[in-house]
Amino acid sequence: MRILITGVAGFIGSRFTEVVLEQAERLGYSELILLDALTYSGRRENLAGVLGDSRVRFVHGSINDGALTDELLQGVHSVVHLAAESHVDRSIAGAAPFFTTNVLGTQQLLESARRGGVERFVHVSTDEVYGSISEGSWREDHILEPNSPYSASKAGSDLAALAYHATFGLHVAVTRCSNNYGPRQFPEKVIPLFVSNLVDGKKVPLYGDGLNVRDWLHVDDHCQGILKVLEGGRAGEVYNIGGGTELTNRELTSRLLSLMGVGEEMIEPVADRLGHDRRYSVDCSKIREELGYAPHVPFEDGLAATVQWYRENEAWWRPLKGL
Ligand SMILES: NC(=O)c1ccc[n+]([C@@H]2O[C@H](COP(=O)([O-])OP(=O)(O)OC[C@H]3O[C@@H](n4cnc5c(N)ncnc54)[C@H](O)[C@@H]3O)[C@@H](O)[C@H]2O)c1
């Protein structure tokens, strides 16, 4: 069987590709087609561990290129779609590429999947599509109230994916995951941004009062969740994936400062992000009960190992700072 994965040169896609390759025999995949447009956040070096494998074919191209996706999706059994514009701050500075890639690109990929007779399509999305919640947690049937251009574009792509199931019978499942952390995350996102600043003796910019709450999940656990949905997710269903580690940004920052051996004087409060969601919280009982998913990486261990990775891999992140 052949699987096509998009967004493979990014943070989560590159790790997911490694995980699929490690388990390819068990999963029944003899061929992996890896598609990525290599935008600023897509790095060929992220694929160093997989490109030499004879089962892998890397294609440098866009999900918005219909002729290409039509060709690539012939004879493909499964699609896992991770390609996206992914950074909220960039979506505030310029929203157009977010709607072009996340909405129109996803629709193009769905269309090619439908025409090509794809049997399984997993669309990887985010808890940010639900908006912000002050108490309790979202279940999958909660209404979508996205607040940033990023989350609005992801919500659009979720709805397109579900419509391709309802209208055309494409076997689509959607995952909505909380904040990921781990190696190879682009140094614009909070953990690698803060660690790389601190390596250089620079302060870390903390938005607003620092009390916005995020649920953190190690990228390996996210990848296991996506695999569970790929293998057993029901068509037309949404599955939340979370870590159960809710922290305010201030708490996260304190842990990073302590792991880096510096004090609170390294925090530089900055004006809050426009439309900044206060709290995200996903209820993960559906994926746990239906598919037996549970996160395995304890947050303290995962965060310490992640900080260590950025300390040891300066050559990876330094050329990307400020891109
Ligand atoms: N990072 C998180 O915390 C998180 C949480 C939940 C969901 N997600 C979702 O997971 C997916 C991956 O996120 P990430 O953090 O790895 O992002 P990332 O920015 O690190 O990677 C995105 C990848 O998509 C590629 N890409 C962008 N536009 C493309 C196009 N038109 N055609 C083909 N490839 C294109 C980029 O080159 C890059 O390799 C996204 O869909 C994101 O919405 C991320």
The ligand as a Gaussian input file, in Angstrom:
#p B3LYP/6-31G(d) Opt

LIG

0 1
 N        2.388000      22.850000      16.081000
 C        1.290000      22.640000      16.805000
 O        1.289000      22.845000      18.030000
 C        0.040000      22.103000      16.153000
 C       -1.035000      21.728000      16.976000
 C       -2.192000      21.205000      16.382000
 C       -2.257000      21.066000      15.007000
 N       -1.207000      21.456000      14.222000
 C       -1.321000      21.272000      12.767000
 O       -0.334000      20.324000      12.390000
 C        0.127000      20.604000      11.062000
 C        1.648000      20.728000      11.061000
 O        2.017000      21.785000      11.947000
 P        3.551000      22.131000      12.216000
 O        3.620000      22.761000      13.551000
 O        4.391000      20.965000      11.898000
 O        3.781000      23.265000      11.108000
 P        5.099000      23.688000      10.327000
 O        4.890000      25.113000       9.941000
 O        6.320000      23.313000      11.093000
 O        5.076000      22.777000       9.006000
 C        4.173000      22.998000       7.959000
 C        4.728000      22.321000       6.715000
 O        3.774000      22.492000       5.652000
 C        4.487000      22.834000       4.473000
 N        3.601000      23.575000       3.561000
 C        3.092000      24.821000       3.747000
 N        2.348000      25.169000       2.692000
 C        2.352000      24.111000       1.835000
 C        1.758000      23.847000       0.566000
 N        1.001000      24.770000      -0.045000
 N        1.973000      22.653000      -0.014000
 C        2.748000      21.714000       0.581000
 N        3.365000      21.914000       1.766000
 C        3.171000      23.094000       2.381000
 C        5.664000      23.661000       4.962000
 O        6.707000      23.735000       3.988000
 C        6.051000      22.913000       6.216000
 O        6.956000      21.873000       5.927000
 C       -0.592000      21.866000      10.622000
 O       -1.692000      21.490000       9.834000
 C       -1.056000      22.503000      11.924000
 O       -2.212000      23.265000      11.725000
 C       -0.059000      21.970000      14.772000

